Amino acid sequence: MSVVGIIANGRSWRNTREAVLNHAPPGVLVEAPETLDGYPAALTRFAQAGVSVVAVDGGDGTLRDVLSALPQAYGDKPPSIAIIPSGKTNVAALDVGGVARSAEGLERLAQAATSGAWRAEEIRRPIMVTTDGWTRIGFVFGLGAYERTTRLVNERVHSRGFAQGIGVALGVLMGGAAAFGKDRQIWRSGVPLSIAVDGAPARSGHSFVLLATSLHRLILRLYPFWGEGEGAIRLTEIAAPPRRLARGFLALGLGRKPSFADKEGYASLRADQVSLTLSDPFILDGDAFSPGPDGRVELKAGSAIRFVSL
């Protein structure tokens, strides 16, 4: 009975079920759902077959779709996750490690699953995002300028074949240019929202950008979080209209708290639950989603997931 199952995004620009089968070692189960509804059934088949290590062949969006379907298939005993990074963005794999997408890499994956001889093991608590009656589980949430920048990247960068670090770098440059360009007033006006953290009273205002993650590092060594505490979710917000934006971007790009942060609306903290009310779309692991009619979006630290890598 196999202990390894590979699940690939059948809709991916790089993945097909046949491509995965060409590399999969004998005895390793393979699934490639072509619709979102296909993930729970595929993972249920894995659970019934005794799969204890699920290898996710895809990018951050595929990982989000798999994690979101895991509770239905595995209950409160999730399998270990190995990431085979092959998507447009692979931020999670940069943080927790991955497995090479080759015949040799997958053979080593099967051997390690049997022997337990992993190069590294990491524990992360993903973010459960709930709105409009559904819940998705991912790692990078953002709105405001982050949503607008991601939209530009999807329309003008990824559509031209640029992905991974190059695509993200181009997106950062495009977003920065837009924030200072002719449309800067639209960008700097921000998005209206209400926010409450860990049950504290809600406050309302306009946010230029809000970014949250439970990963320990992001791509291009960008990690604009400095808040302390015990919460699994790291959150940074810049109020709109942003002040000292150029200097703020420089400090955040270096992973430092701006010296003027407290006075100019730059805030960073850690939490286990964040309650938002908003009308604008948000991004979760590279894809845009809209809040429900009441505008409520709940972020909550999920159960721990074990990631293994070679």
Secondary structure, 3 states (H helix, E strand, C coil): CCCEEEEECCCCCCCCHHHHHHHCCCCCEEECCCCCCHHHHHHHHHHHCCCCEEEEEECHHHHHHHHHHHHHHHCCCCCEEEEEECCCCCHHHHHHCCCCCCHHHHHHHHHHHHHCCCCEEEEECCEEEEECCEEEEECEEEEEHHHHHHHHHHHHHHHHCCCHHHHHHHHHHHHHHHHHCCCHHHHHCCEEEEEEECCCCCEEEEEEEEEEECCCCCHHHCCCCCCCCCCCEEEEEEECCCCCHHHHHHHHHCCCCCCCHHHHCEEEEEECEEEEEECCCEEECCEEECCCCCCEEEEEECCCEEEEEC
